[in-house]
């Protein structure tokens, strides 16, 4: 039986030594749970086992202190939107959902506004990083949920191959980045970036390609703004770039770049903490040497000098139909307290970074320079509706990988940049007409 299936002896001992009775502790919370409250939580499946175990230990501690029974159901991250669909249409029930990215606005009338909960957390969190405001406070009035964490991405680079290609570090501009990729290809150690078959890194890299040249799928009025000179520049750039990358990388799934990188066939790629974790904790001697020769860092910035990374924003949403709103708020409040939050971020081992200023100084970021590169993910990552507003249009565009598919058709020569831009703008228009906004 694994640790997540029961309370460890150390946790039981810590609960026994708290010295505060259940009623007293519950009364000290800003939200006192309703008598007999039970909570159902939908949570994405773990990034790593330790992340899940620590989260469940925090849950168990809350239950021991309040008497509130909490059941956590783990859902594959790709199936989470379907589970929320079922929730919206009454086919399933959950009191709290740990969502990803723009779920708060996909069904905005499903979620409880939590201005009081957010205000109660201010002394604990310091200040939210801007991405929390962008995803959960977009109208400037109501908080649709509480930010939880940021699962960022980074550009993995083989230091020795960059030097062999004539570069001491990765350029910060797109022109220099293209030249680097050409040089790496010339020495037989190409870079490789997934696109339309990868819902994680491929989708994220596609948005970087678009943002790097000042293009956006939708504008601040939630109108499709894809047809622009900037989009054409981005599409032409992608066509040149993929000529210098590893053949076939455009069709990679979410795990292929990990495999090629750790097999010493790839000099550069875009990924979360997965590559580092696989090599540092489970890899052989050769893979450990590869990670020692690895630098993680940002992709080139846009023309304004802004970092434009793309990753996964993690949030906590309360169902308006919950029978126990005070218990739900009490649980989130408890999980965001410094002791519980710091323990969870530490357990995530770099996969998840803090979304508020008081959580930034965690010792996990001093463990290795590759891990430290993910520390500021909540500050360097842009929300995927960037340039527009959160809502069904932006969620559907990203969920259907429309940006990635547009780039793919151009790179594969199926469409000219002009035709691809026009066709995908029309498709996005149809998505927008079916959606709503904040």
C-alpha positions, 0 to 999 in steps of 0.5 A: 500500500502506498503512502497516499492510501493512508496517513503516515505515522509521522503525520498522525503524530503531528496531528496528535501533538497539535494540542487544539481540539477540533471545535477550537480549531474550526472556530479560529478559521475565518470560515467555520465549516457547517456541522456534518459537512463533507466535501468532494474534490476533483483534482488533476492527476499528480505531476509526481507521486510526492506532490499528490502524497503531500496534498493528501496529507494536508487534506488529512490534517484539515479533516483531523482538525475540523471533522470535515470528511474530504474525498479527492478524486484524481482525474487525468488532466486531459479528461478534466474539461469533460468532468467539468462539463458533466458537473455543469450539466448535473451528471456528476458532483464536486464541491471543489475543482482544482482546475487548469488555465481558464476553466473559471470562465469556461462555465463562469456561472458554475463557480462561486465568487470568492472575494471574501476568501481572497481577502482573508488570504491577503496577509498570508500570500503577500501579493498575487503574481499577475497571472492569478489576476489575469485568470481569476480576476479578469473583470477587476471586481470578482474573484472566480477562484483562488490560484494554486500554482504554476506548472511552467515550461522551460527551454532545455539546452545542451551547453556543450552542443551550444558551444560547439555550434558557436554560442555561449548562451541561447539568444534572446531574440527570434532571429538569433534563435533561428541562427542557433537552430541552424548551427545546431542542425549543422553539427548533427545535434538539432533542436526539436519542438513538438506541435499539433500532437502534443497537447502540453508542450506542443500547444505551449510552443505554438502560442510562443511562436504567435506571441513572439511576433505580436500576434494573438488569436483574439483581441480585448473585445473577444474578436478574432484578430488572427488575420494580421501582418504579425501572424504572417511573419510568425507563420513564415518564421515557423516554416524556416525554423522547422526546416532546421529542426529534427525531422518529424518532431512536428508530429511528436506527442508529449513524451517524445522530446523527453526520450530524444533529449535523454538519448543524446539525439537532441540539443534543445527542446521545450518541456516542464520538469519531466526531463530533469526529473526522469534523468536526475531521479530515475536515469542511468549514468549517461542521462545524469551526465546529460542533465549536468550538461543542461541549462534550462531557461526562457525562450526568446522574448517578444519585441517589447522584451517581455518573457512569453512562456506558456504553461499550466495555471492551476486554480481552485474553484468552488461549485455554486451548488455546494451544500457546504460553502463555508467548509469549502472555503475553510479547506482552501484557506487551510491549504493556502496557509504557509506551512501547508503550501510550502510543504506542498511546493517543496514536495512538487520538486520544481514541477509547481511554483508559487503564484504569490510573493510569499511563496517564492522563497522555497528551498527547493529552488536552491537544489539545482540550477535546472530546478531554479529555472522554473522558480519564476514561472508564474511571472514569465508565463503569459495566460493563453487568452493573452491579448484577449479575455478569458472565456469560452472562445479562448478556451475552445481555441486552445482546447482544440489546438487551433493555433498549433494546427495552423502552424502545422499546416504551414510547416508541412506545406499543406497551406500557404501562410496566407491561406492558413491564416484565413482558414483558421481565422474563419474557424476561430470565428465559428468558435467565438460565435458559439461562446461567451465572455466575462 
